[in-house]
Amino acid sequence: MPSSPTLEWVLSRRIGLLGYGRDGRSTARALLARDPAANLSVLVEDGEAETDLPLITGPFDRRLLEFEVLIRSPGVPVDHPALRAAQKAGVSVVNPASIWLAERGKGMTVVGVTGSKGKSTTASLLAHLLRSIGRDVLLGGNIGVPLLDHLDTSARIAVLELSSYQLSDLRGALDLGLFTRLFPEHLDWHGSEAAYVAAKLRLAELLDGRPLLVNARDDKLMAATEGVRGRVLANRAPGVWRDGDRLMLGRTVIAPAGSLPLIGRHNLDNAALALQAAILLGGEADELAESLASFRGLPHRLESVARRRGVRYINDSISTSPWATLAALDALKPARVVLIVGGQARPADWQPVLEWVESNGLAGLLTIPDNGPSIARRFRDSVAERVDSIEELDNLDQAVDRAASLAGPDSVVLLSPGAPSFKRFRDFEQRGERFRALVDSLGD
Protein backbone atom coordinates (compact mmCIF):
# COMPACT_ATOMS: atom_id res chain seq x y z
CA MET A 1 0.00 0.00 0.00
CA PRO A 2 1.34 3.48 -0.78
CA SER A 3 2.12 5.87 2.05
CA SER A 4 -0.72 8.06 0.77
CA PRO A 5 -3.70 5.95 -0.39
CA THR A 6 -5.46 8.14 -2.98
CA LEU A 7 -8.98 7.61 -4.23
CA GLU A 8 -7.59 6.56 -7.61
CA TRP A 9 -5.45 3.87 -5.98
CA VAL A 10 -8.30 2.58 -3.80
CA LEU A 11 -10.86 2.56 -6.62
CA SER A 12 -8.65 0.39 -8.84
CA ARG A 13 -9.15 -2.52 -6.42
CA ARG A 14 -11.83 -4.77 -4.94
CA ILE A 15 -12.97 -2.83 -1.85
CA GLY A 16 -14.54 -4.04 1.36
CA LEU A 17 -16.00 -1.34 3.58
CA LEU A 18 -15.84 -2.45 7.22
CA GLY A 19 -18.67 -0.85 9.16
CA TYR A 20 -21.50 1.30 7.87
CA GLY A 21 -22.05 3.98 10.45
CA ARG A 22 -21.47 7.68 9.95
CA ASP A 23 -17.92 7.29 8.56
CA GLY A 24 -18.74 4.18 6.56
CA ARG A 25 -21.59 5.89 4.74
CA SER A 26 -19.39 8.94 4.11
CA THR A 27 -16.70 6.72 2.60
CA ALA A 28 -19.22 5.02 0.32
CA ARG A 29 -20.50 8.42 -0.87
CA ALA A 30 -16.98 9.62 -1.67
CA LEU A 31 -16.02 6.48 -3.57
CA LEU A 32 -19.23 6.28 -5.59
CA ALA A 33 -19.13 9.99 -6.39
CA ARG A 34 -15.72 9.45 -8.01
CA ASP A 35 -16.64 6.12 -9.63
CA PRO A 36 -20.31 4.98 -9.63
CA ALA A 37 -19.16 1.54 -10.83
CA ALA A 38 -16.72 1.02 -7.95
CA ASN A 39 -16.24 -2.61 -6.90
CA LEU A 40 -17.46 -1.94 -3.37
CA SER A 41 -19.09 -4.18 -0.76
CA VAL A 42 -20.23 -3.38 2.78
CA LEU A 43 -19.40 -5.69 5.70
CA VAL A 44 -21.04 -5.37 9.12
CA GLU A 45 -20.60 -7.71 12.06
CA ASP A 46 -23.70 -6.81 14.05
CA GLY A 47 -27.17 -6.30 12.65
CA GLU A 48 -28.00 -5.04 9.18
CA ALA A 49 -27.20 -1.96 7.11
CA GLU A 50 -29.51 -0.02 4.81
CA THR A 51 -27.60 0.09 1.54
CA ASP A 52 -27.98 -0.73 -2.13
CA LEU A 53 -24.41 -2.02 -2.19
CA PRO A 54 -23.56 -5.73 -1.88
CA LEU A 55 -23.87 -6.51 1.85
CA ILE A 56 -22.08 -9.16 3.92
CA THR A 57 -23.27 -9.60 7.49
CA GLY A 58 -21.89 -11.62 10.36
CA PRO A 59 -18.51 -11.93 12.10
CA PHE A 60 -15.48 -10.76 10.15
CA ASP A 61 -13.65 -13.91 9.06
CA ARG A 62 -11.83 -15.36 6.05
CA ARG A 63 -14.27 -13.56 3.77
CA LEU A 64 -12.06 -10.49 4.25
CA LEU A 65 -9.49 -12.24 2.05
CA GLU A 66 -11.83 -11.78 -0.94
CA PHE A 67 -10.89 -8.09 -1.05
CA GLU A 68 -7.75 -6.24 -2.08
CA VAL A 69 -8.50 -3.21 0.11
CA LEU A 70 -10.41 -3.02 3.38
CA ILE A 71 -11.49 0.45 4.48
CA ARG A 72 -11.73 0.42 8.29
CA SER A 73 -14.37 2.56 9.92
CA PRO A 74 -13.00 4.02 13.19
CA GLY A 75 -15.13 1.76 15.38
CA VAL A 76 -13.48 -1.41 14.01
CA PRO A 77 -10.41 -2.26 16.14
CA VAL A 78 -7.13 -2.24 14.26
CA ASP A 79 -6.12 -5.49 15.98
CA HIS A 80 -9.30 -7.39 15.09
CA PRO A 81 -8.03 -10.96 14.48
CA ALA A 82 -9.65 -11.25 11.04
CA LEU A 83 -8.23 -7.87 10.05
CA ARG A 84 -4.75 -8.86 11.16
CA ALA A 85 -5.02 -12.14 9.26
CA ALA A 86 -6.10 -10.30 6.11
CA GLN A 87 -3.17 -7.89 6.40
CA LYS A 88 -0.77 -10.80 6.84
CA ALA A 89 -2.18 -12.30 3.64
CA GLY A 90 -1.46 -9.07 1.75
CA VAL A 91 -4.78 -7.23 1.97
CA SER A 92 -4.34 -3.47 2.42
CA VAL A 93 -6.23 -1.86 5.34
CA VAL A 94 -7.01 1.82 4.82
CA ASN A 95 -8.21 4.48 7.23
CA PRO A 96 -10.77 6.86 5.60
CA ALA A 97 -8.92 9.86 7.06
CA SER A 98 -5.77 8.70 5.25
CA ILE A 99 -7.62 9.01 1.94
CA TRP A 100 -8.65 12.56 2.81
CA LEU A 101 -5.07 13.50 3.71
CA ALA A 102 -3.84 12.06 0.41
CA GLU A 103 -6.47 13.99 -1.56
CA ARG A 104 -6.37 17.37 0.23
CA GLY A 105 -5.39 20.40 -1.81
CA LYS A 106 -1.80 21.55 -1.90
CA GLY A 107 -0.99 24.50 0.28
CA MET A 108 -3.48 23.58 3.03
CA THR A 109 -2.19 23.73 6.60
CA VAL A 110 -3.45 20.69 8.54
CA VAL A 111 -3.59 20.79 12.34
CA GLY A 112 -4.21 17.60 14.32
CA VAL A 113 -5.73 17.83 17.81
CA THR A 114 -5.91 14.89 20.20
CA GLY A 115 -6.07 14.14 23.92
CA SER A 116 -7.89 11.91 26.37
CA LYS A 117 -10.10 14.87 27.24
CA GLY A 118 -10.61 18.28 25.67
CA LYS A 119 -9.80 17.55 22.05
CA SER A 120 -13.25 18.59 20.75
CA THR A 121 -13.29 21.82 22.73
CA THR A 122 -9.68 22.66 21.83
CA ALA A 123 -10.19 21.96 18.12
CA SER A 124 -13.40 24.02 18.10
CA LEU A 125 -11.72 26.85 19.99
CA LEU A 126 -8.83 26.94 17.55
CA ALA A 127 -11.17 26.99 14.54
CA HIS A 128 -13.20 29.77 16.21
CA LEU A 129 -10.10 31.87 16.87
CA LEU A 130 -8.77 31.49 13.34
CA ARG A 131 -12.13 32.34 11.79
CA SER A 132 -12.33 35.43 13.99
CA ILE A 133 -9.26 36.80 12.21
CA GLY A 134 -10.60 36.03 8.77
CA ARG A 135 -9.06 32.63 8.05
CA ASP A 136 -10.97 30.07 5.97
CA VAL A 137 -11.01 27.04 8.28
CA LEU A 138 -12.34 23.50 8.00
CA LEU A 139 -13.17 21.84 11.34
CA GLY A 140 -13.49 18.09 10.93
CA GLY A 141 -12.24 14.64 11.83
CA ASN A 142 -13.91 13.15 14.89
CA ILE A 143 -16.25 16.14 15.11
CA GLY A 144 -19.07 17.21 12.83
CA VAL A 145 -19.25 15.93 9.25
CA PRO A 146 -16.82 13.07 8.33
CA LEU A 147 -13.68 14.13 6.51
CA LEU A 148 -14.47 12.44 3.20
CA ASP A 149 -17.51 14.68 2.87
CA HIS A 150 -15.02 17.57 2.72
CA LEU A 151 -13.01 16.53 -0.33
CA ASP A 152 -13.98 19.70 -2.19
CA THR A 153 -13.23 22.14 0.64
CA SER A 154 -11.70 25.48 -0.28
CA ALA A 155 -10.38 26.04 3.24
CA ARG A 156 -6.71 26.93 3.59
CA ILE A 157 -6.48 25.56 7.15
CA ALA A 158 -7.94 22.28 8.41
CA VAL A 159 -8.30 21.66 12.14
CA LEU A 160 -8.83 17.94 12.69
CA GLU A 161 -9.96 16.40 15.95
CA LEU A 162 -8.35 12.95 15.94
CA SER A 163 -9.40 10.12 18.24
CA SER A 164 -7.17 7.20 19.16
CA TYR A 165 -9.36 5.05 16.90
CA GLN A 166 -8.46 7.27 13.95
CA LEU A 167 -4.80 7.79 14.84
CA SER A 168 -4.03 4.08 15.25
CA ASP A 169 -3.34 3.50 11.55
CA LEU A 170 -3.57 6.99 10.06
CA ARG A 171 -1.18 7.73 7.18
CA GLY A 172 -0.18 11.10 5.81
CA ALA A 173 1.37 14.31 7.11
CA LEU A 174 0.27 16.98 9.56
CA ASP A 175 1.74 20.47 9.91
CA LEU A 176 0.95 21.20 13.56
CA GLY A 177 -0.26 19.11 16.48
CA LEU A 178 -1.97 19.84 19.80
CA PHE A 179 -2.10 17.30 22.65
CA THR A 180 -4.40 18.26 25.53
CA ARG A 181 -4.26 15.55 28.21
CA LEU A 182 -3.33 11.91 28.64
CA PHE A 183 -4.95 9.28 30.83
CA PRO A 184 -6.10 5.67 30.26
CA GLU A 185 -9.12 5.48 27.94
CA HIS A 186 -10.79 3.00 25.58
CA LEU A 187 -8.80 0.09 27.02
CA ASP A 188 -11.47 -2.37 25.89
CA TRP A 189 -10.81 -1.29 22.28
CA HIS A 190 -7.03 -0.94 22.45
CA GLY A 191 -6.39 -3.89 24.76
CA SER A 192 -3.90 -2.14 27.05
CA GLU A 193 -2.85 1.28 28.27
CA ALA A 194 0.43 0.94 26.36
CA ALA A 195 -1.44 0.36 23.10
CA TYR A 196 -3.70 3.34 23.79
CA VAL A 197 -0.76 5.65 24.49
CA ALA A 198 1.03 4.39 21.37
CA ALA A 199 -2.05 5.20 19.28
CA LYS A 200 -2.18 8.73 20.67
CA LEU A 201 1.52 9.23 20.02
CA ARG A 202 0.95 8.45 16.35
CA LEU A 203 0.22 12.20 16.22
CA ALA A 204 3.94 12.85 16.69
CA GLU A 205 4.83 10.37 13.94
CA LEU A 206 2.51 12.13 11.50
CA LEU A 207 4.18 15.44 12.36
CA ASP A 208 7.66 14.01 11.75
CA GLY A 209 9.42 16.71 13.76
CA ARG A 210 7.01 19.54 13.03
CA PRO A 211 5.64 21.37 16.10
CA LEU A 212 3.63 19.40 18.65
CA LEU A 213 2.13 21.60 21.36
CA VAL A 214 1.67 19.61 24.58
CA ASN A 215 -0.10 20.73 27.72
CA ALA A 216 2.79 21.19 30.14
CA ARG A 217 0.37 21.03 33.11
CA ASP A 218 -0.23 17.31 32.48
CA ASP A 219 2.54 15.24 34.06
CA LYS A 220 1.59 11.98 32.35
CA LEU A 221 1.56 13.66 28.97
CA MET A 222 4.90 15.31 29.65
CA ALA A 223 6.47 11.96 30.53
CA ALA A 224 4.97 10.20 27.49
CA THR A 225 6.22 12.85 25.04
CA GLU A 226 9.69 13.25 26.50
CA GLY A 227 12.18 13.05 23.65
CA VAL A 228 9.55 13.60 20.94
CA ARG A 229 11.02 15.68 18.13
CA GLY A 230 9.29 19.00 17.67
CA ARG A 231 7.69 19.01 21.13
CA VAL A 232 6.70 22.51 22.28
CA LEU A 233 5.74 22.98 25.91
CA ALA A 234 2.47 24.92 25.85
CA ASN A 235 0.42 26.28 28.75
CA ARG A 236 3.65 27.56 30.25
CA ALA A 237 5.26 31.00 30.46
CA PRO A 238 6.49 32.90 28.52
CA GLY A 239 3.75 31.71 26.13
CA VAL A 240 0.04 31.53 26.84
CA TRP A 241 -0.61 29.82 30.17
CA ARG A 242 -3.23 29.39 32.86
CA ASP A 243 -2.58 31.11 36.17
CA GLY A 244 -5.31 29.90 38.50
CA ASP A 245 -8.57 30.96 36.85
CA ARG A 246 -7.10 33.44 34.38
CA LEU A 247 -5.08 33.26 31.18
CA MET A 248 -1.73 34.95 30.82
CA LEU A 249 0.65 35.76 27.97
CA GLY A 250 3.96 35.89 29.73
CA ARG A 251 3.23 38.28 32.61
CA THR A 252 0.26 39.98 30.97
CA VAL A 253 -3.31 39.04 31.84
CA ILE A 254 -5.21 38.36 28.61
CA ALA A 255 -8.36 36.76 30.09
CA PRO A 256 -9.27 37.68 33.68
CA ALA A 257 -10.99 35.15 35.92
CA GLY A 258 -14.62 34.66 34.93
CA SER A 259 -14.28 36.41 31.57
CA LEU A 260 -14.59 33.26 29.44
CA PRO A 261 -17.78 31.21 28.92
CA LEU A 262 -16.07 27.94 29.88
CA ILE A 263 -16.48 25.88 33.04
CA GLY A 264 -13.38 24.44 34.69
CA ARG A 265 -9.66 25.03 34.78
CA HIS A 266 -9.08 22.16 32.37
CA ASN A 267 -11.01 24.18 29.77
CA LEU A 268 -8.72 27.16 30.44
CA ASP A 269 -5.82 24.78 29.73
CA ASN A 270 -7.54 23.92 26.45
CA ALA A 271 -7.95 27.62 25.67
CA ALA A 272 -4.24 28.22 26.36
CA LEU A 273 -3.28 25.54 23.82
CA ALA A 274 -5.71 26.81 21.21
CA LEU A 275 -4.57 30.41 21.63
CA GLN A 276 -0.89 29.44 21.44
CA ALA A 277 -1.57 27.47 18.24
CA ALA A 278 -3.45 30.39 16.69
CA ILE A 279 -0.50 32.66 17.44
CA LEU A 280 1.86 30.17 15.79
CA LEU A 281 -0.43 30.23 12.75
CA GLY A 282 0.00 33.99 12.42
CA GLY A 283 -2.62 35.56 14.68
CA GLU A 284 -2.03 38.51 16.98
CA ALA A 285 -2.37 37.64 20.67
CA ASP A 286 -4.51 40.63 21.67
CA GLU A 287 -6.98 40.22 18.81
CA LEU A 288 -7.25 36.48 19.39
CA ALA A 289 -7.75 36.88 23.14
CA GLU A 290 -10.72 39.19 22.52
CA SER A 291 -12.34 36.48 20.39
CA LEU A 292 -12.13 33.91 23.19
CA ALA A 293 -15.03 35.61 24.99
CA SER A 294 -17.41 34.95 22.07
CA PHE A 295 -16.78 31.19 22.02
CA ARG A 296 -19.64 29.04 23.19
CA GLY A 297 -18.98 25.65 24.74
CA LEU A 298 -19.94 22.49 22.89
CA PRO A 299 -23.04 20.45 23.75
CA HIS A 300 -22.67 17.60 26.25
CA ARG A 301 -19.38 18.97 27.61
CA LEU A 302 -20.06 20.57 30.99
CA GLU A 303 -23.08 22.13 29.33
CA SER A 304 -25.30 24.21 31.60
CA VAL A 305 -28.76 22.91 30.76
CA ALA A 306 -31.01 24.80 33.16
CA ARG A 307 -31.57 26.09 36.66
CA ARG A 308 -34.59 24.62 38.39
CA ARG A 309 -35.63 25.72 41.89
CA GLY A 310 -32.15 27.04 42.55
CA VAL A 311 -30.46 23.83 41.30
CA ARG A 312 -28.10 23.87 38.31
CA TYR A 313 -28.26 20.93 35.90
CA ILE A 314 -25.04 20.17 34.02
CA ASN A 315 -24.83 17.84 31.02
CA ASP A 316 -21.39 16.21 30.71
CA SER A 317 -22.53 13.18 28.73
CA ILE A 318 -19.25 13.22 26.76
CA SER A 319 -17.64 11.78 29.91
CA THR A 320 -16.81 8.16 29.08
CA SER A 321 -14.01 7.74 31.62
CA PRO A 322 -13.73 8.29 35.40
CA TRP A 323 -10.93 10.74 34.63
CA ALA A 324 -13.41 12.90 32.74
CA THR A 325 -15.82 12.66 35.68
CA LEU A 326 -12.99 13.78 37.96
CA ALA A 327 -12.34 16.83 35.78
CA ALA A 328 -16.03 17.72 35.83
CA LEU A 329 -16.25 17.47 39.62
CA ASP A 330 -13.14 19.57 40.01
CA ALA A 331 -14.56 22.21 37.67
CA LEU A 332 -17.68 22.59 39.82
CA LYS A 333 -15.98 23.04 43.20
CA PRO A 334 -17.07 24.13 45.78
CA ALA A 335 -20.72 23.40 44.83
CA ARG A 336 -22.49 20.45 46.41
CA VAL A 337 -23.02 17.89 43.64
CA VAL A 338 -25.52 15.12 43.03
CA LEU A 339 -23.60 12.96 40.57
CA ILE A 340 -25.18 10.61 38.01
CA VAL A 341 -22.79 7.94 36.71
CA GLY A 342 -22.86 4.62 34.88
CA GLY A 343 -23.05 3.10 31.42
CA GLN A 344 -21.29 0.38 29.46
CA ALA A 345 -19.22 -1.91 31.64
CA ARG A 346 -15.54 -1.89 30.69
CA PRO A 347 -12.20 -1.64 32.52
CA ALA A 348 -12.05 1.69 34.38
CA ASP A 349 -10.23 3.11 37.39
CA TRP A 350 -12.57 4.97 39.74
CA GLN A 351 -9.90 5.44 42.43
CA PRO A 352 -9.08 9.07 41.48
CA VAL A 353 -12.79 9.96 41.78
CA LEU A 354 -13.02 8.21 45.13
CA GLU A 355 -10.04 10.21 46.38
CA TRP A 356 -11.70 13.44 45.24
CA VAL A 357 -14.92 12.50 47.04
CA GLU A 358 -12.97 11.63 50.18
CA SER A 359 -11.65 15.20 50.23
CA ASN A 360 -14.73 17.06 48.98
CA GLY A 361 -17.83 14.95 49.55
CA LEU A 362 -20.97 14.53 47.43
CA ALA A 363 -24.60 15.41 48.04
CA GLY A 364 -25.52 12.17 46.28
CA LEU A 365 -24.36 9.42 43.96
CA LEU A 366 -26.96 7.95 41.61
CA THR A 367 -25.87 5.06 39.39
CA ILE A 368 -27.46 3.71 36.21
CA PRO A 369 -26.88 0.46 34.28
CA ASP A 370 -24.94 -1.40 33.17
CA ASN A 371 -21.99 -0.87 35.51
CA GLY A 372 -23.94 1.21 38.05
CA PRO A 373 -24.09 -1.50 40.75
CA SER A 374 -20.33 -2.06 40.65
CA ILE A 375 -19.64 1.69 40.92
CA ALA A 376 -22.08 2.02 43.82
CA ARG A 377 -20.31 -0.86 45.56
CA ARG A 378 -16.93 0.87 45.19
CA PHE A 379 -18.35 4.07 46.71
CA ARG A 380 -20.03 2.25 49.59
CA ASP A 381 -16.83 0.36 50.38
CA SER A 382 -14.58 3.44 50.26
CA VAL A 383 -16.36 6.75 50.83
CA ALA A 384 -19.86 6.00 52.12
CA GLU A 385 -19.49 8.48 54.97
CA ARG A 386 -18.63 11.29 52.51
CA VAL A 387 -21.73 10.82 50.31
CA ASP A 388 -25.13 11.79 51.64
CA SER A 389 -26.93 9.16 49.56
CA ILE A 390 -25.78 6.30 47.30
CA GLU A 391 -28.55 4.80 45.21
CA GLU A 392 -28.81 2.42 42.25
CA LEU A 393 -31.46 3.32 39.67
CA ASP A 394 -32.79 1.40 36.68
CA ASN A 395 -32.38 4.14 34.08
CA LEU A 396 -31.54 7.78 33.45
CA ASP A 397 -35.18 8.86 33.77
CA GLN A 398 -35.31 7.60 37.34
CA ALA A 399 -31.92 9.12 38.14
CA VAL A 400 -32.91 12.63 37.04
CA ASP A 401 -36.19 12.43 38.95
CA ARG A 402 -34.39 11.25 42.10
CA ALA A 403 -31.64 13.85 41.69
CA ALA A 404 -34.23 16.62 41.67
CA SER A 405 -35.44 15.35 45.05
CA LEU A 406 -31.96 15.11 46.57
CA ALA A 407 -30.52 18.40 45.34
CA GLY A 408 -30.77 21.35 47.70
CA PRO A 409 -30.70 25.06 46.82
CA ASP A 410 -27.48 26.23 45.12
CA SER A 411 -26.38 22.65 44.45
CA VAL A 412 -25.63 20.98 41.11
CA VAL A 413 -27.02 17.88 39.43
CA LEU A 414 -24.22 16.58 37.22
CA LEU A 415 -24.55 13.93 34.53
CA SER A 416 -20.95 12.80 34.05
CA PRO A 417 -21.30 9.05 33.51
CA GLY A 418 -17.63 8.03 33.39
CA ALA A 419 -18.63 5.29 30.95
CA PRO A 420 -19.73 4.90 27.31
CA SER A 421 -23.44 5.04 26.49
CA PHE A 422 -23.73 1.65 24.75
CA LYS A 423 -26.02 -0.15 24.64
CA ARG A 424 -28.60 1.96 26.43
CA PHE A 425 -28.22 4.88 24.02
CA ARG A 426 -27.07 5.26 20.42
CA ASP A 427 -24.19 7.48 21.54
CA PHE A 428 -23.22 10.05 24.17
CA GLU A 429 -25.16 12.71 22.25
CA GLN A 430 -28.44 10.84 22.50
CA ARG A 431 -27.76 10.28 26.21
CA GLY A 432 -27.15 13.99 26.74
CA GLU A 433 -30.24 14.94 24.73
CA ARG A 434 -32.33 12.63 26.91
CA PHE A 435 -30.90 14.28 30.02
CA ARG A 436 -31.84 17.71 28.64
CA ALA A 437 -35.38 16.57 27.88
CA LEU A 438 -35.77 15.11 31.37
CA VAL A 439 -34.56 18.31 32.98
CA ASP A 440 -36.95 20.34 30.84
CA SER A 441 -39.82 18.14 31.96
CA LEU A 442 -39.12 19.01 35.61
CA GLY A 443 -40.57 22.48 35.07
CA ASP A 444 -39.78 25.54 37.12
Secondary structure, DSSP 8 states (H G I E B T S, - for coil): --SS--HHHHHTS-EEEE--SHHHHHHHHHHHHH-TT--EEEEESSS----SS-EEESS--GGGGG-SEEEE-TTS-TT-HHHHHHHHTT-EEE-HHHHHHHHS-TT-EEEEEE-SSSHHHHHHHHHHHHHHTT--EEEEESSSS-GGGGTT---SEEEEE--HHHHTT--S--SEEEE-------HHHHSSHHHHHHHHTHHHHHHTTS-EEEETT-HHHHHHTTT-TTEEEESSTTSEEEETTEEEETTEEEE-TT-SS--SHHHHHHHHHHHHHHHHTT--HHHHHHHHTT----TTSSEEEEEETTEEEEE-TT--SHHHHHHHHHHHTTS-EEEEE--S------HHHHHHHHHH-BSEEEE-TTTHHHHHHHHHHHHGGGBS-EEE-SSHHHHHHHHHHH--TT-EEEE--SS--TTTSSSHHHHHHHHHHHHHHT--
